[in-house]
Structure formats: structure tokens, C-alpha cells
Amino acid sequence: MPNEEFMVKNVKCGGCVQNIQTQLGALPGVSAVEVTIESGKVVVSGPALDRATLAAKLQEIGYPAA
């Protein structure tokens, strides 16, 4: 399954992880979202991903891609 990886800023706690997973997980074509607090790495998996849409959503919810 294809995936997209992002390094994001402002990931500081479990609440941040939950917010990112919920917001990105609601987008069409997204099957799974993994977030690592320590590194700020976000990996999005799904059959039909649009990198620009994912990046825009991260920016919108306060976690801009680095």
C-alpha cells in the first residue's frame, strides 16, 4: 500500500497524535496514520493519497510539515 511521510512541527503529546490521526484519517483514501512524537514523523498509508491535500490538512490543524 502506498504511503506518504512528513516531518512535522509541534507534536508534543498524545493529544497531538490523536488530533493528527483523527484529522488525516478522515480524508478520502487514507487507511492508516502513524505518528512518532519524538521525531515528529507522520506516515500516512492508503490506496489513493494526495500529498498536497495531506500537507494542507497538517498545516490547517497546526502541524506544518518541515
Secondary structure as GFF3:
##gff-version 3
##sequence-region A 1 66
A	DSSP	beta_strand	3	7	.	.	.	ID=ss1
A	DSSP	alpha_helix	14	25	.	.	.	ID=ss2
A	DSSP	beta_strand	32	36	.	.	.	ID=ss3
A	DSSP	beta_strand	41	45	.	.	.	ID=ss4
A	DSSP	alpha_helix	51	60	.	.	.	ID=ss5
###
